[in-house]
């Protein structure tokens, strides 16, 4: 099984992270991952945020920016937050984003 490309921790750039977080759906995904009780979530756990196609796009943007790790597992893709890498690279940044996101309403599903 092939794995998807992810930037190494030292290749995560703040400009790419900020760009990826400039979308409400992607912010909601990060919030759900941060507050989830399990280490990884499946794509289907985000379906209330939009269509499968839309979610694939958003997850790819988050993966390419270095915010999430996407691991194929059979027919599923397991998504996890790269908290340790982000905390090492940008101390306190992720916690600030999550705290700001906590009180925001959930985005409307994409049409």
DOLOLO-434935 format. One record per residue (C-alpha): x, y, z; residue in one letter. Coordinates in pm, whole numbers. Layout:
<sites>
X: X; Y: Y; Z: Z; dovo: a
...
</sites>
This chain:
<sites>
X: 0; Y: 0; Z: 0; dovo: x
X: 141; Y: 340; Z: -89; dovo: x
X: 148; Y: 623; Z: 158; dovo: x
X: 56; Y: 981; Z: 83; dovo: x
X: 326; Y: 1250; Z: 76; dovo: x
X: 355; Y: 1460; Z: 391; dovo: x
X: 606; Y: 1737; Z: 461; dovo: x
X: 872; Y: 1653; Z: 720; dovo: x
X: 827; Y: 1844; Z: 1045; dovo: x
X: 1111; Y: 2084; Z: 960; dovo: x
X: 951; Y: 2156; Z: 621; dovo: x
X: 620; Y: 2280; Z: 767; dovo: x
X: 597; Y: 2649; Z: 683; dovo: x
X: 385; Y: 2896; Z: 873; dovo: x
X: 257; Y: 3060; Z: 553; dovo: x
X: 120; Y: 2724; Z: 429; dovo: x
X: -33; Y: 2646; Z: 768; dovo: x
X: -204; Y: 2987; Z: 783; dovo: x
X: -329; Y: 2949; Z: 427; dovo: x
X: -475; Y: 2605; Z: 502; dovo: x
X: -645; Y: 2739; Z: 815; dovo: x
X: -805; Y: 3023; Z: 619; dovo: x
X: -1111; Y: 2809; Z: 549; dovo: x
X: -1393; Y: 2745; Z: 798; dovo: x
X: -1434; Y: 2380; Z: 702; dovo: x
X: -1064; Y: 2312; Z: 751; dovo: x
X: -1073; Y: 2495; Z: 1085; dovo: x
X: -1367; Y: 2276; Z: 1189; dovo: x
X: -1176; Y: 1961; Z: 1090; dovo: x
X: -879; Y: 2070; Z: 1303; dovo: x
X: -1113; Y: 2143; Z: 1594; dovo: x
X: -1274; Y: 1800; Z: 1569; dovo: x
X: -937; Y: 1628; Z: 1553; dovo: x
X: -808; Y: 1826; Z: 1850; dovo: x
X: -1111; Y: 1748; Z: 2064; dovo: x
X: -1163; Y: 1391; Z: 1943; dovo: x
X: -1112; Y: 1121; Z: 2198; dovo: x
X: -931; Y: 888; Z: 1960; dovo: x
X: -592; Y: 940; Z: 1798; dovo: x
X: -727; Y: 923; Z: 1443; dovo: x
X: -1062; Y: 973; Z: 1273; dovo: x
X: -1198; Y: 840; Z: 946; dovo: x
X: -1307; Y: 1062; Z: 658; dovo: x
X: -1668; Y: 957; Z: 715; dovo: x
X: -1662; Y: 1124; Z: 1058; dovo: x
X: -1643; Y: 1462; Z: 882; dovo: x
X: -1930; Y: 1409; Z: 635; dovo: x
X: -2152; Y: 1654; Z: 824; dovo: x
X: -1910; Y: 1927; Z: 709; dovo: x
X: -1953; Y: 1869; Z: 336; dovo: x
X: -1947; Y: 1634; Z: 41; dovo: x
X: -1692; Y: 1355; Z: 1; dovo: x
X: -1527; Y: 1544; Z: -284; dovo: x
X: -1512; Y: 1864; Z: -83; dovo: x
X: -1371; Y: 1685; Z: 219; dovo: x
X: -1105; Y: 1514; Z: 8; dovo: x
X: -996; Y: 1856; Z: -114; dovo: x
X: -987; Y: 2005; Z: 237; dovo: x
X: -801; Y: 1708; Z: 383; dovo: x
X: -544; Y: 1726; Z: 104; dovo: x
X: -484; Y: 2096; Z: 179; dovo: x
X: -440; Y: 2020; Z: 550; dovo: x
X: -206; Y: 1728; Z: 472; dovo: x
X: 5; Y: 1930; Z: 227; dovo: x
X: 40; Y: 2210; Z: 483; dovo: x
X: 158; Y: 1961; Z: 746; dovo: x
X: -140; Y: 1997; Z: 980; dovo: x
X: -268; Y: 1640; Z: 952; dovo: x
X: -135; Y: 1296; Z: 875; dovo: x
X: -349; Y: 1080; Z: 647; dovo: x
X: -280; Y: 709; Z: 673; dovo: x
X: -448; Y: 456; Z: 443; dovo: x
X: -584; Y: 161; Z: 638; dovo: x
X: -762; Y: -87; Z: 412; dovo: x
X: -1039; Y: 103; Z: 237; dovo: x
X: -1036; Y: 381; Z: 499; dovo: x
X: -814; Y: 680; Z: 546; dovo: x
X: -724; Y: 760; Z: 903; dovo: x
X: -669; Y: 1128; Z: 976; dovo: x
X: -473; Y: 1251; Z: 1276; dovo: x
X: -355; Y: 1590; Z: 1389; dovo: x
X: 21; Y: 1642; Z: 1377; dovo: x
X: 15; Y: 1810; Z: 1717; dovo: x
X: 368; Y: 1713; Z: 1827; dovo: x
X: 524; Y: 1833; Z: 1500; dovo: x
X: 328; Y: 2159; Z: 1506; dovo: x
X: 401; Y: 2224; Z: 1874; dovo: x
X: 771; Y: 2167; Z: 1814; dovo: x
X: 775; Y: 2389; Z: 1506; dovo: x
X: 541; Y: 2667; Z: 1631; dovo: x
X: 505; Y: 2643; Z: 2012; dovo: x
X: 159; Y: 2748; Z: 2134; dovo: x
X: 24; Y: 2822; Z: 1787; dovo: x
X: -204; Y: 2520; Z: 1753; dovo: x
X: -348; Y: 2567; Z: 2102; dovo: x
X: -433; Y: 2929; Z: 2014; dovo: x
X: -609; Y: 2823; Z: 1694; dovo: x
X: -805; Y: 2552; Z: 1874; dovo: x
X: -906; Y: 2790; Z: 2155; dovo: x
X: -1033; Y: 3045; Z: 1903; dovo: x
X: -1221; Y: 2776; Z: 1711; dovo: x
X: -1393; Y: 2633; Z: 2020; dovo: x
X: -1657; Y: 2904; Z: 2045; dovo: x
X: -1730; Y: 2938; Z: 1674; dovo: x
X: -2041; Y: 2793; Z: 1511; dovo: x
X: -1991; Y: 2492; Z: 1284; dovo: x
X: -1975; Y: 2572; Z: 911; dovo: x
X: -2272; Y: 2494; Z: 692; dovo: x
X: -2229; Y: 2184; Z: 472; dovo: x
X: -2114; Y: 2254; Z: 118; dovo: x
X: -2377; Y: 2242; Z: -153; dovo: x
</sites>
